């Protein structure tokens, strides 16, 4: 793990109101993320704040030390209604959580004031909080999504150099399921030319099924303006033969060519049918689309 610095800050609000999403509120106890993912949508936030979207985003982490206290006050006011997505702009179980435990404290607040909750993470650290997630599940709907774009160790190591390996995430999935927590896999993002083949998607589905995933969803890579530049620089360094094809694929903006995107959707649907993801027969968890998957900036 590369060196990271942690700067304590305070926040005036913990719950951020969102519009046009399948959830009403987002929670982000940290700013920045040590996973180092080359494609991370949240780098765009740093760009808009005129901050370093590269090494600065990966290593200069701001810790909202009063986050759980503010969240508890907001929840107890009774004025917040709807569902919550935890970790829409940062991984709530990145390395900082081991020290500061703000995500765990937030779950404790939600147990006292339940609201439907979804979490997306790349970290098996979430298993530490299986007890709280199980308790919260008795009071409200809880969905945990392990983000696994590829189970190829080489692709993961290069695209997500500081994130836990996919095998670790799958172990976390298995352990959460054993604890009775509703959990599954979000194939995200699917990287054109790297993890978009049907074989790659099926490998993720097979691993998800083998570790008890209750659901499987996907999201194709989306590149906001500053993230696009950063990601293309990554391709130039790591996969230079893909650069020109990716430029063409995203020539019209932040989304891939619609015809290509439709073909990826078809591949995913074929794989989901093959492994019986998409019906209720697997575990009863497949009830709705994951909240974060539809984020216009999600990763």
WOSUL-V497863 format. One record per run of one state. SS is the DSSP state (H for helix, E for strand, L for the rest). FROM is the first residue (numbers start at 1). TO is the last residue. Records with the same first field share a line. If there is no record, write none. Layout:
SS->FROM-TO  FROM-TO
This chain:
L->1-4  10-14  18-24  28-29  32-36  38-42  49-54  65-66  77-83  87-94  101-101  113-116  122-123  138-141  148-152  161-165  179-182  191-197  211-215  221-224  239-239  250-257  275-291  295-299
E->5-9  15-17  25-27  30-31  37-37  60-64  84-86  117-121  142-147  160-160  183-190  216-220
H->43-48  55-59  67-76  95-100  102-112  124-137  153-159  166-178  198-210  225-238  240-249  258-274  292-294
